[in-house]
Amino acid sequence: MLKKSLLFFVCCLAFSQIFAQGQPIQFEKYTLPNGLKVILHEDHSAPVVAVTALYHVGSKNEDTARTGFAHFFEHLLFEGSENIKRGEFDKYVTNAGGVLNANTSQDRTFYYELLPSNQLDLGLWLESERMMHAKIEQVGVNTQREVVKEEKRMRMDNRPYGSFLTEMLKRTFKVHPYRWSPIGSMDHLNAAKLEEFINFYKTYYVPENCVLSIAGDFNKAELKQKIASYFGSIARGTKPIVRPSIKEPALGGEVRDVIEDNVQLEGVFQAYRAPKQGGDEYYAFNVLSTILSGGESSRMNKSLVDAKQLAVAAQSVPYFNEDEGVLITLAIANMGIKADILEKNMDSVVSDLKTNLVSEREFQKVKNQITTEWVSSKGTMAGIAENLANFEVYFGDANLVNTELEKYNKVTREDVLKVAKKYLNKDNRVVLYYVPKSKAATK
């Protein structure tokens, strides 16, 4: 098994190097009668295949009294099915020399298997089992509740600054479901009945709410026949798919708060309301974020960490979703540096972007970084399959996998200045100070 896995990852690396030459990604897209969208990228560069399933359901689709369902299902649907015993989903893939995983956001839940190409049928079977008749049983629900609780303890409760996203979102959004993070509420999961989990599954895990995206070493004509065999008989859903249409109002003024946490160094976390993903402003914002914190030579790192030594870490994170967006800037103070001093210097870096055009040299450097990252994200079969599915679901245009870079290249220095002036204002942001518990009372 070790030899098979080693060969698998060597092949992935080889494919990444081939793709870096800039060859366009060829693909075919079609829809089965039951509504399942299929995207296929045939490539024989390496004997590997990525089988992925993107369900258009995330935390924004949840009931306000049952938050955490989408993320919970990311775990629950590895429990098994009518034909897969509990605990054996992972074993099928690892015994075949592959790997698998899943992730959840506000807008989607994504599953994937990366397999040697001679195990393609295994990936198809597993995903069809997940969609057709996963087992939603009390024993699985109870087991995965404890798994999710432990994940929350590890990633949020017991990690310094781990709660910042949850604390930030509930202040940044007042009415939209983006106001809670995908981890949701443990109390909601504890209170939920088995029939509620079954109803969620029957509502969202249906073929018309899924994109099956497969990339790798296969014969497309043969694969299409197999897809029809594995997925064609799965019935469409019978329940309405809930998609929120809420428009979040303007923030209406700066929101500030202090969070006392088990931390030794103070931290400043800022969230600026921003446009949703897609559109000219979205691409300008990504350029802006790269200027702020794209590597060691970026502005936040050079100013706050290197030159002034006010922070041990500083970065910006473009957090764009299907309906609304947020640009998060954050910095962790150096020993002895107060949060208010750190914030003033963070604001100074942002202010410069609002008052001065980026130099031609810096702008070109950032464009080069974005190009490199864009190509790298499509340097594996898994990356190609995921990007094809994302672009199809969010933009209705899977071919952005080939053309999106053109949108970045159209961004000008003036565009960056424009979005900075429009959005990076105090009345459009949330500011959180993270301080050690013993110092919270002095703020």
C-alpha positions, 0 to 999 in steps of 0.5 A: 500500500505504501508503494502504491501511495508513493507512486500516486503522489509522484504522478500528481507531482509530475502532472503539476509540472506539466500543467505549469507549462500553461496548456488550456484545460479541455473539458466536457459538461453535460446534465443527466435527466435527473439534474446531475451536472457532470464535468469531465476533464480527460488527461493521460499525463499521469495514471491518477483520477480525481472524483469530486462531488460539490453539493450546493449547500453550506451554512447559509442554507441552514435554519437559524435554530439548527446551525451547523447542519451542513458541516455536520453532514460533511462528517456524517456522510462518511458513516456509510450507506446501505452497501457500505458498513459503518467505518469502511468508507475511508478503508475502501479508498486507503486500501486502493492507494488513494486519499479522500476528504471533504470540506464545508463553507458558507456556500457549498460542501465538497467531497473528493477521492484521489485515486489511481486511475484503475480505481475510478469505478470505486470513486463513482460507486462511493459517491453514488452511494453517498447520494443515493442512500447514505445511512442517516441513523442515530448511532452515526449521528451520536458518533459524529456529534462527538467528532464535531465537538472535538473538532470545535474544541481543537480548532476554536475553543482551545486555540489562541484567537480560534474564535475570531471568525465566529466573533467577527461574522456575528458582528459583521452581518446582522440578518444574512445567514453568513452571520454564523460560521459553518461550525454552527452551534453545538446546542442546535446539533444536540437538540436536533432530532433524527428526522431533521437530519434525514430531511436535510439529506433529502433536501440538499443531497439530491442530483440536481443540487450537485456537480460531479466533476472528474479529472484524470486518466480515463476514457471519456466515452467509457466514463460517461456510460459508467456515470449513467449506470451509477447515477442515472437511476437516482431520483430527483429531490422532492423537497424545495431547495432553500436559498436565502434571498436576504440582502444585508443592509449597510453596516451603518458605522464602525463596530468595536469590541474586546474579546478576552481569550487565553492568549499571551499577545494582543491581537487586532482583527478587522473585517471590512464589508466587501462585494460578493465574489465575481464582478470587477470589484471582486478581482480588484479586491483580490489584487488589493489583498495580495498587495497587503499580505501576499508574501514576505515582501507585502506591505503589512509584513514589511511594515508591521513585522520587519521594519517596525517589529510591532507584530509577529504576524500580519496578513489580510484574508479575502473572504468572499462568498456567493452573496456577500464578501468580507476583507479581513485584516489581522495582526498579532502584536509583538511582546509589549505592544498594545493593540491600539498602537498596532491598530494605528499602524495597520490603519496607516498601511490601509490608508496609503492604499486609499490615497496613493496609486500602487507603483508600477513595479509593485503592481507588476510583482503582485500580478506575477504572484497572482498568476503563479498562484492561479496556475498552481491551483490548477496544477493537480487533477484535484485542483482542476476538478474542484475549480471546474465545479466551483466556477460552474456552481458560482458563476455558471461558467466552468470555462473560467478555469481557463479564462479567469486570469484575464479578469485579473489582468484587466485590473488596473492600479486605478481599480485598486485605488477605487475599491480601497476608497469605497470599502476600506473605511471605518464606518464599514468595518468591525474591529476586535481586540483580542487580549489576555484575560487578565488585561480585558478589564483595563480596556 
